[in-house]
Amino acid sequence: MPAEDIFISGVGVYEPPTVSIADAVAEGSYPAEQAESAGLLGVHVAGDTPAPEMALHAAREALTRAGQPAAELDVQLYADSWHQGPDGWLPQSYLQHHLGGDCLSVEVRSGCNGMFTALELAIGYLRGDGERRSALVVTADNFGTPLMDRWNSGVGYIPADGSSALVLTKRPSFAQVLAARTVTVAAAEQVHRGDEPLFPPSATVGRSVDFNGRLLSFRETLRGNPDGAAPLFEVQKQTVEIVHRCLSDAGIEPGDLARVAFNNFSKEMVEQRIMAPLGLPLSKSTWEFGRGIGHGTCDQIMSFNHLLAAGELGPGDHLLMMGVAPGITLSAAVVKVVDTPPWAA
């Protein structure tokens, strides 16, 4: 959907210490062959820092940069993909408790694309009432728990800890959200489910996350089924289509993009899934930055923050943010930099 009336006034991040891939390989945590093929360099590991505490840090930074009192927010959306604290307790309320304010505050569970989902919901909420002016979107996760084997849960990426935040406003500011879209290819949801039972939920019985095993199980269902791989082809088709629809909403072409921020995946995955289909070189992606921090709900906003701080995005530049997540959901957003924010200058 076009979103020219929505601006970004603040960006905040919490980046935990980085563990190098070389150290992980030397310790026997990460397979050497995967390290060589993926080309990754490091991953953010937060230790015992709770995700809500990281979220609080990123939110405060974004609000300070925006000059936005938390008490004047109209909605707060907290996106995550992993356990946040005591089950039955709500992390967004903790965040609001420490930030202040009493606006609508909601947790969003949409996997790696939680930021995109929260962004679209925030845009719709702000547009729903002429009196609503600003929104806070936060993402946060800490995967360092007993049921997550960070180094062997998937292929081509490593789950990363951290937090990011955006302040959205109807008032003109340093960046403008030109478009945002999401599409779901639900026929491919089994890719991340495999043959695991739906009940009891895996966390309640101590079953660890193994996306590799689930993918292998899904591939077994394809044997002897000539149409079994159709959902995967549809995912790739829809990836290209949603990007072009989003670019059309923004009134630009792929060649107009200054940079592309995708999930922090392996070099091969970034090239094959997004850059090559758009006819763009890998150098226009944020892979060089992302290969050193790992993959989570924060990828695109951390990349956006990095590009601004490093002077790699300037006034008039367009950034495409693109993500893929279980569901399978495909999300895209186009942001135009209007001016260099004071904190980046």
N, C-alpha and C positions, 0 to 999 in steps of 0.2 A: 504494500500500500504506500502511496506517496505520503510524506510526512514533513513537508517543508515548514510547517508551523511549529516544529519541535526542535529545540536546540540543546546542546550539551554545555553546561556552564562549569562543571567540575569533574575531574577524574582523580581517583585515588587507588592505590595498590598497596598490598602488603606482600613483599617477596621474602620468603624464608631463606635461610642459608642453602647453598647449592652443594649437592653431593656429586662429584664427578663420576662419569661412566667408567673412566679408567680405574678409579678406586673400587667401584662396585664389581668390576670384572676381576680385579686382583683379589678381592675378598671372596669371590665365588658366588656373589649374589646375582649377577647378571651374566647370561651366557655370552662368551666372547664372539661367537658367530653372529648373534643378533646385534651386538654392538657394532660390528664391522658393516653389516648390511644396512642397518638403520641410519648410521651416521650421526647419532645423537651424542651430545657432549656432557650433559648434566641434567639434574632434576632438583627442583625445590623440595626440601624435606623440612617440615616444621617441628619435628620432635614431638614434645608433649604440649605445644601451644595449641589451645582449642580453636577450632574453626570460628566460633562466634567472636573470640577475642581478635582474631585476624580481621574479621569483618568489621569490627568496631574501629580498628585502626584505619582501614581503607575508607570507611564511611566518613570518619572525621576528617581525613585528608581531602576527600572530594568536597565535603561541605565547606571546609575552610577555603579551598581554592575557589569555590563558587561564591563565597560570601553569603552563604545560604543558612539561616538559622534552622535547625532541625524542627523547631516548634512550628515553623511555617510550611512544612511539607504537607502535601495533600495525600500522598500515598507512599508507602515503603514496601518494596518487593525484595525478598531475600531468596536467592536461587542457590540451590546446593544439589549434590548428587550422592552424598555419603552421610553417615550418621553424624549428628552435630553435638549430641549430649545425651542426657537422660531420655529414654524413650517416653513418649507422651508429653514431653516438654517442648516448647516452641522457641526456636532460636531467634526468630524475628522479634519476639517480645523482649528478650534479653537485650537485643540491639537497641530497641526503642527505649527500654528502661534507662540505658546509659546515655543515649543521645538526647532524650527528651522528646516531647510531642505526644499527641494522642490520635494521629491520623490512622486510617486503615493500614494495617500491616499484615502481609501475607507471605507465607513460604511457597516457593515455586519449585516443584520437582520435575525437571525436564532433562535430566542427565547433563551431558556436556553442552547442550544448547540452552541451559537454563537462563543465561544472560539474554539471549535473543527472545525467549518466551517472555521474560520479565519486561524487556524493552517494549515489545508489542503491546503487552497488557497495560503498561504505564502510559503509552501513547494514547490508547483507546480511553483509558480512565481520565486523562487530562482533557481530552476532547469532549468527554461526556458532559461536562459542566463548564460554563464560561467563567465561573469563579475559581476553578482549579488552576493553579499556576505552576507547581513544581512537584517532582517525584524523585525518589532515591531508589536506585537499583543496585543491589549488592550481590556478589557471589562469594562463596567461601567453602573450602573443604580441607580436611586433614585426613589423608588415606592411611596414615601410619598406625593401623589397628590390627589386632590378631587375625581378623577374617579377610585381610587384604594383603596378598603377596605382591608388593609394589613392582618387583622386578620380573615377575613371571605371569602376570594376570592377562597380558595381551601381547600382540605382535605389532611392532612398528611404532609403539608409543610406550611411555612410562607415566603412570598416574603421578601428578604433581600436587603439592599442597600450596595454599596461598589464598589471597582474596583480592577482589577488585570492586570498584564502585563507580557509578555514574550519577551525576545530578542532572536531571532533565528539566527543562523550563520552556515556557512559551515566550519568554523574553529573549530577544536576539542576543547571542553570545558568541564565543570563539569558534564553535563548531555547530554545524546544522545537520540534522538527520534528514536526509532526502528521501529515504525509502527503507522499508523493512518488510520482509516476507518469510513465511514458514510453510512447508508442505510436509505431509506425513506419508510415507510408503509403508502402511501398516502390514502389508503382505509379507514384509521382511522382518517383522518383529522377532521371529524365532532365532534370528542370527545371534541375538544377545540372551536368549532364553535357553536354547538348546533343548535337551530333554529333561531338564530339571522340573520337579513338581512345583505347582503353584502354592501348595499348602502342605505342611506349615512353611511359612517364609524362611528362607535359608538362614537369615541372621538369628532366628529364634532357636535353631537347632545346631548352631555352630558350624554351618557349612560355608567355606570360604569362597570368594569370588574367583571364577576361572573362566574368563571370556574365551581363552584359547580352547578349552574343552567344549564349551558351548558351541563355538564356531565349527569345530570338528564334528560334533553331533549333528548340527544343521546340515553340514555337507553330506553326511551319511544319508539324510532324508532325500538328497538329490539323486542318489544312485537309482538308476532305472526309471527315473521320472523325467521325461524329455522337457517338461515345462517347469521343472523344479527351480531352475536358475533364473526364471523370468523376473522374480522380485528384485534380484541383484542387478540385472540389466536395467530395470526400471529405476533403481536408486541412482545409477550413473546418469541415466537420461534426465531424471528430474533435477539432479544436481546442476547440470548445465542450463536447464530450462528456468529454474528459479533464479539463477544468477542473471540471466538475460532479462527476465521479467522485472527484477529489481533494478537493473541498470536502466531499463526502459522507463520505469517509474521515476527514476532520478534524472532522466533526460540525457544520459551519456552512453558512450560505447566502451567496450573493454579497453580500447587503446587510450581512453581518457583517464584511466586509473593510474594514480601515482604508485599505490601499493595495494597488496592483497594480504589480509590477515586471516589465515586458515587455522584449523586445529594444529597443535604442535606435534605433528606426526613425523615419520621418517621422510627422508628426501624423496624416495620413490613415490610414496603415497601423496605427498604434496604436489609433485609434478604431475602424476597420472590422474589424480582426482579433480584438480582444480586449475592448475596453471596451463598445462598443455591443451585441455579442452577450450580454454579461453584464448589460446594463441599467444600467451604471455610467457616471458622468460622467468626462470626461478628467481632471478635477482630482484624481481618486483614483489616477490613474496616476503614474508617475515620469517622464513625458515631459518636463516642464519641466527636470528635472535632466539626463536622458539626452540631450536635444537639444544640450547643450553639451559632450559628451565623446565621442560616436561609439559605434560598435557593434563588439563583439568577444565573447570568451568570458567577459568580466568583468562584463557589464551588470548582472545581477541582484544580485550581491554588492556591487558598487560602490554600487548604489542602496540596498541594505540598510544598508550602512555609513553612507551619507549621511543616510538617514532617522533612524538612531539618533543620529548626531552632532548633527543639527540639531534634535533633540527632536520630530521629526514622527511617531515611533513610540514608544509608551510601554507600560507594563505592561497586559496584557489585550488589546492590539491584535493583529490578525491580518494578515499579509502574504501575498499570493499572488505567487509567482514563476512566470512562464510564459515559455517559449522555443520557438522554431522553428528548425530547422537542416536542412542537407542530409540527405537520406536517404529521404523527408523525415521527421525525427523531431519529435515534439511532446512537450514535457515540462512538468510542473507540480509545484510543491511549496508546501505551506502551512506557514508558520512563525508561532508565537505568541510574542510578547514576554512573558516572565514577570516580568522586573525590568529596571531601567535599569542597564546595565553601568557600572562605575566610570569607565572611560575616556570614556564618553559623557556622564556626569553632570558 
